[in-house]
Amino acid sequence: MSIHIEKIAGLAALILLSLASAGCKEQIAAWKEREQQVAMRDAPASVKATIEQEAQGGSVREMEKSTEGGKTVYTARIVANGQEQETLIAEHGQVIRRQAVEQEDDHE
């Protein structure tokens, strides 16, 4: 009888693992749907103005549109004066967060 219970427990564990794996794939797909590359020309005017102010003559390396807490936000990677920063901007143009991007050392 204990062999029968072990087989059932093993089968149940396998089923649960399969379901968990499928759930992870769905979460990753949902996350990718919420984050997308966006061109500067497609951003709202308020976001463009904030990025131009933040860049101070620098350039935008990339920009993404995503959803955080149910609200649309834009993340811009800005390079100015040899420094790169990532700036998170609300849809109405307010800066939420600025963060320096670490430079990779190619000498290692």
C-alpha positions in Angstrom: 0.0 0.0 0.0 2.8 2.5 0.8 4.2 1.9 -2.7 0.8 2.9 -4.1 0.8 6.1 -2.0 4.3 7.0 -3.1 3.3 6.7 -6.7 0.3 8.9 -6.2 2.4 11.5 -4.3 5.0 11.4 -7.1 2.4 11.9 -9.7 0.8 14.7 -7.8 4.2 16.4 -7.4 4.8 16.1 -11.1 1.4 17.6 -11.9 2.0 20.5 -9.5 5.4 21.2 -11.0 3.9 21.3 -14.5 1.2 23.7 -13.5 3.7 26.0 -11.7 5.9 26.0 -14.8 3.0 26.9 -17.0 2.1 29.7 -14.6 5.6 31.1 -14.8 5.5 31.2 -18.6 2.2 33.1 -18.4 3.7 35.6 -15.9 6.7 36.2 -18.2 4.4 36.7 -21.2 2.3 39.2 -19.3 5.4 41.0 -18.1 6.7 41.3 -21.7 3.3 42.6 -22.8 3.5 45.4 -20.2 6.9 46.6 -21.3 7.6 47.8 -24.8 10.2 49.9 -26.6 8.9 53.3 -27.6 10.3 56.0 -29.9 10.7 59.5 -28.5 8.2 60.8 -31.1 5.5 58.4 -29.7 5.9 59.6 -26.1 3.5 62.2 -24.6 4.6 65.8 -24.8 5.1 66.0 -21.1 7.4 63.0 -21.1 9.4 64.4 -24.0 9.9 67.7 -22.2 11.1 66.0 -19.1 13.5 63.8 -21.0 14.9 66.8 -22.9 15.4 68.6 -19.5 17.0 65.5 -18.0 19.3 65.0 -21.0 20.6 68.6 -21.1 22.0 68.2 -24.6 22.8 64.5 -24.2 21.1 61.6 -26.0 18.5 59.0 -25.3 19.9 55.5 -25.7 16.6 53.7 -25.3 13.1 54.3 -24.0 10.5 51.9 -22.7 6.8 52.2 -21.8 5.6 49.9 -19.1 2.9 49.6 -16.4 3.7 49.8 -12.7 1.0 49.7 -10.1 -1.6 50.1 -12.8 -0.1 53.3 -14.1 1.8 54.0 -17.3 5.5 55.0 -16.9 8.4 55.6 -19.2 12.0 54.6 -18.6 14.6 56.5 -20.5 18.3 55.6 -20.6 20.1 59.0 -21.1 23.7 59.6 -21.9 25.0 63.0 -21.0 28.6 64.2 -20.3 29.9 60.6 -20.6 27.5 59.4 -17.8 24.5 57.2 -18.3 21.4 57.3 -16.2 18.1 55.6 -16.1 15.2 57.9 -15.4 11.7 56.7 -14.6 9.0 59.2 -15.6 5.3 59.2 -15.0 2.9 59.7 -17.9 2.3 63.3 -16.9 6.0 64.1 -17.0 7.0 63.9 -13.3 10.4 62.2 -12.6 9.8 59.3 -10.3 13.3 58.0 -9.9 16.8 58.6 -11.3 19.5 56.0 -11.2 23.1 56.0 -12.5 23.9 53.1 -14.8 27.1 51.3 -13.9 29.7 51.3 -16.6 31.1 47.8 -17.5 34.8 47.4 -17.2 36.2 45.7 -20.3 39.6 45.2 -18.8 38.7 42.2 -16.6 
